[in-house]
Amino acid sequence: MTVSSGALTPTMTVATTVDPDLVRLLKRLKLGPLVPTLPERLALARAQQLDYVAFLTLLLADEVQRRDHQALERRLEHAGFEERVLLEHFDWTAPVQVDRRQLQHVFTLEFLARKEHVIVVGPVGVGKTFLVQALGAATVRAGHSALFVRADALLRELGQARADHTFEKVFRRYLAPDLLILDDFGLQRLTAQQSTDLYGLIIERHHRSSFAITSNRGVDEWLGLFDDPLLGNSALDRLANAAHQVVLEGPSYRAKLAPKHPAPGAPRAPREQRAPHPGADA
């Protein structure tokens, strides 16, 4: 018998009580979340004349769906995104130039299976952080693991871990995800220790998992950020040669949304509520 998972129609009578013994058994089996919807499911079963197997299938499908949703929420929370975004929310009307075909190919996530990387470069405010967070969310929803972190925060954490003798534990945390997202790389030159730490991270993850990196600097400028050119060459050779490089160009959308200061004596315009541009980044 086909089981409908739809809601009750107005003609269906909802049972108002559930046997207390059944409630206790469900809770003991850690199925307590089924209890609130059980009266509705009982009424649906009676209305559709479901047999016992079909009714049990309906209840268990509800529980599996609930657990899957909770697991996804935990993975998204663990990923550390600053905001939950999707590629379809990107403001394509903004004056930002990007190869959409290349971007759509990246979002197929085929690069994850090949242990390749994604590098997104462009000026401030054009949507780099938005895109890598959307890519990270797509990665998690596809059943992979992702971790989002600002590049400077990661390097500070590794430096502090060396000082308090927890380096191996912290370093392993950044080796673990299928996709490690480093946002805003290259804001300033790396110290000798930071160069060594980043080199080690790139070497250890190479051919094992993927990076997604955003930067205001072109990749050709990255070598100059390393304290040791030999380390920089070795790291970037592995990273850039196995990367899909997405280039965004255009004016900052945040500048467009910045408050405008009227000239002295000019009449004030009515205050208008604007939603933040989903593609803006640091």
JORA-V890409 format. One record per residue. RES is the residue in one small letter. PSI is psi in whole degrees, -180 to 180 (999 if undefined). NEAR is the number of other ideal C-beta (glycine too) atoms within 12 Angstrom. D_FIRST is the distance of its C-alpha to the first C-alpha in Angstrom with 1 decimal. Layout:
RES_PSI_NEAR_D_FIRST / RES_PSI_NEAR_D_FIRST
//
This chain:
m_135_14_0.0 / t_134_12_3.8 / v_124_23_6.3 / s_133_21_9.6 / s_13_23_12.7 / g_173_14_15.0 / a_166_14_17.7 / l_146_22_18.0 / t_162_14_19.4 / p_-23_9_22.7 / t_-10_10_21.4 / m_139_20_19.2 / t_125_16_21.2 / v_126_22_21.5 / a_138_20_22.3 / t_-18_10_25.8 / t_153_13_26.1 / v_140_25_24.5 / d_126_14_25.8 / p_-34_11_28.8 / d_-39_10_28.1 / l_-41_21_24.7 / v_-44_20_26.4 / r_-42_14_29.0 / l_-42_17_26.6 / l_-44_24_24.8 / k_-37_17_28.2 / r_-32_11_29.5 / l_10_16_26.7 / k_36_13_27.6 / l_22_24_24.3 / g_-36_19_26.4 / p_-13_21_25.3 / l_-22_31_21.9 / v_-47_26_23.8 / p_-32_15_24.8 / t_-2_28_21.3 / l_-43_30_19.8 / p_-42_23_20.7 / e_-40_27_19.0 / r_-35_35_15.7 / l_-44_27_16.0 / a_-40_26_16.6 / l_-41_30_13.7 / a_-41_31_11.4 / r_-42_19_13.3 / a_-36_22_13.3 / q_1_22_9.6 / q_48_14_9.3 / l_142_23_7.2 / d_177_15_7.8 / y_-42_13_10.5 / v_-43_13_9.1 / a_-39_21_6.7 / f_-44_27_10.0 / l_-40_18_12.2 / t_-42_21_10.8 / l_-46_31_11.4 / l_-45_32_14.8 / l_-34_21_15.8 / a_-39_20_15.0 / d_-45_27_17.3 / e_-40_25_19.9 / v_-43_18_20.0 / q_-41_18_20.5 / r_-45_21_23.2 / r_-39_18_24.9 / d_-42_16_24.9 / h_-43_16_26.5 / q_-40_15_29.0 / a_-41_18_29.9 / l_-43_22_30.5 / e_-40_17_32.7 / r_-42_14_34.7 / r_-39_27_35.3 / l_-40_27_36.4 / e_-42_17_38.7 / h_-27_19_40.1 / a_-20_35_40.9 / g_24_29_43.6 / f_144_30_43.2 / e_-27_23_45.6 / e_153_24_43.0 / r_116_22_39.4 / v_159_29_39.5 / l_153_22_37.6 / l_-37_29_39.2 / e_-12_15_37.9 / h_-4_20_40.0 / f_138_32_43.2 / d_93_27_45.7 / w_-7_22_46.3 / t_-12_12_48.8 / a_149_26_51.2 / p_59_20_54.2 / v_130_34_53.0 / q_128_18_53.2 / v_148_30_50.7 / d_98_18_49.3 / r_-34_17_45.8 / r_-43_12_44.7 / q_-42_21_45.9 / l_-43_32_44.2 / q_-36_22_40.8 / h_-42_17_41.3 / v_-40_35_42.1 / f_-2_30_38.9 / t_-17_21_36.9 / l_16_30_37.9 / e_-28_18_39.0 / f_-27_30_42.2 / l_-43_32_40.6 / a_-31_15_39.7 / r_3_18_43.3 / k_39_23_44.8 / e_178_31_46.6 / h_166_40_47.7 / v_126_44_47.8 / i_124_40_51.0 / v_116_46_51.1 / v_153_35_54.7 / g_170_37_56.2 / p_175_27_58.4 / v_138_24_57.6 / g_14_31_54.9 / v_-4_36_53.2 / g_16_44_49.7 / k_-49_44_50.0 / t_-39_42_48.6 / f_-49_44_45.8 / l_-42_45_44.7 / v_-30_53_44.8 / q_-37_41_42.9 / a_-38_39_40.2 / l_-41_49_40.3 / g_-42_48_40.0 / a_-40_36_37.0 / a_-37_36_35.3 / t_-47_40_36.2 / v_-44_34_34.7 / r_-23_25_31.4 / a_2_21_31.2 / g_6_16_31.4 / h_172_28_35.2 / s_147_29_37.8 / a_154_39_40.5 / l_126_38_43.6 / f_132_41_45.7 / v_144_36_49.4 / r_137_28_52.6 / a_-42_37_54.8 / d_-35_25_57.8 / a_-41_25_55.7 / l_-46_32_54.5 / l_-36_36_58.1 / r_-41_21_59.4 / e_-41_26_56.8 / l_-39_35_57.8 / g_-43_25_61.4 / q_-36_18_60.9 / a_-33_22_59.0 / r_-38_22_62.0 / a_-36_13_64.2 / d_16_13_62.1 / h_34_10_61.2 / t_21_16_57.5 / f_-46_22_57.5 / e_-42_16_55.4 / k_-47_16_52.6 / v_-42_27_52.6 / f_-42_26_53.1 / r_-33_17_50.0 / r_-36_22_47.9 / y_-10_37_48.8 / l_-22_24_48.1 / a_-45_22_44.5 / p_150_31_42.5 / d_-33_32_41.2 / l_117_43_42.8 / l_120_43_46.0 / i_116_46_46.9 / l_113_41_50.7 / d_141_37_51.6 / d_46_30_55.1 / f_143_45_56.7 / g_20_33_60.4 / l_-30_23_61.6 / q_165_18_64.6 / r_145_22_66.3 / l_146_32_65.0 / t_172_20_67.2 / a_-44_17_68.0 / q_-41_23_65.5 / q_-39_34_62.8 / s_-45_31_63.4 / t_-43_27_63.1 / d_-44_33_59.8 / l_-40_42_58.2 / y_-47_32_59.4 / g_-39_27_57.9 / l_-44_39_54.5 / i_-44_38_54.4 / i_-44_21_55.5 / e_-34_22_53.0 / r_-16_33_50.0 / h_131_27_51.2 / h_4_17_48.8 / r_-33_24_46.5 / s_-179_31_45.0 / s_154_39_45.6 / f_152_50_47.7 / a_122_49_47.4 / i_134_44_50.8 / t_150_43_52.3 / s_149_42_56.0 / n_-9_30_58.5 / r_146_27_60.6 / g_155_23_60.2 / v_-31_31_59.5 / d_-13_17_63.0 / e_-9_19_64.3 / w_-33_35_62.4 / l_-39_26_64.9 / g_-11_20_67.5 / l_-22_32_65.4 / f_141_30_65.7 / d_-35_22_68.7 / d_113_23_69.0 / p_-32_18_68.6 / l_-45_15_67.9 / l_-43_28_64.8 / g_-46_31_63.8 / n_-45_20_64.1 / s_-44_23_62.1 / a_-47_38_59.3 / l_-30_36_59.1 / d_-42_21_59.3 / r_-41_27_56.1 / l_-56_38_54.4 / a_-35_29_55.4 / n_-12_19_55.2 / a_28_25_51.5 / a_146_31_50.7 / h_116_36_49.2 / q_113_30_51.8 / v_122_36_50.6 / v_126_30_53.6 / l_138_39_53.4 / e_146_21_56.4 / g_172_27_57.3 / p_157_22_58.7 / s_128_26_57.3 / y_-30_33_54.9 / r_-37_25_55.9 / a_-36_18_59.5 / k_-34_22_58.2 / l_-5_21_56.6 / a_146_15_59.7 / p_135_13_61.5 / k_130_14_64.2 / h_115_9_67.6 / p_152_10_69.4 / a_152_8_73.1 / p_130_7_75.5 / g_-11_6_75.9 / a_143_9_72.8 / p_144_8_70.4 / r_135_13_67.2 / a_151_10_64.0 / p_142_6_61.2 / r_132_8_59.0 / e_133_10_55.7 / q_122_7_52.6 / r_137_15_51.4 / a_141_12_48.3 / p_145_20_49.3 / h_124_31_48.8 / p_-14_28_45.8 / g_3_39_47.7 / a_145_36_50.8 / d_179_38_51.7 / a_999_27_54.7
//
